[in-house]
Amino acid sequence: GRGGIFDYDFATKALADPNYLAPTPPLTREQLREQYLGEAFINYLANRFSSMIAD
């Protein structure tokens, strides 16, 4: 789900803390790059799910 997209380490954090919540969109392109998302996928999200990206 979104947790894995917006936080590459979501599973580890969620297992360690059941109350952990992934970052809430919209996220900037830079924040997505910090989560190791590639430019093509960021562009896909921006084009298909514009509310997830803060430009």
N, C-alpha and C positions, 0 to 999 in steps of 0.2 A: 504494500500500500504506500500511501504518501510518506509514512514514517521512514521507510527505507530510501525514498528519493531525497527527502529533505535532510536526512541525517544518516550518513553512510554507516555509522556505528549504532544505529537504532536498536538492533536486536540485543547487543551487549548491554546497552544502557537500560533497556526495558527489562531484561532479565535481572539486572542488579537492583533496579528500583521500579517496582510495579506501577508507581505513580508518575514515572517519567513520561513526558509528552514531547513529541518531535516539534521542531519549529513550525509555527503556523504561517501559512502563506498570507500575503504575497512575500516572496523572497526576491532579493536582487539577483541579477545575473552573477555578480561577484560571490554572493553567498552560495549560489549553486555550484560555481566553479570550485569553491572551497570544499564542497561535498563530492568532488571528483566527477561531476557531470561534464560531459563533453559538449562542445558548442552545438553540434547537430541536435542533441537531445534537448538542450536549453532552447534552441530555436523552435523545435517541435512543441515543447510546452508553451512557449510564448504564442505560437500560432494557433494551437488547439485549445489551450486552457489559459487564456490571457490573464485571468484573475489570479493565477498562481505566481505571476512574474511582476515585480515592481520595477518598471523601467524608468 
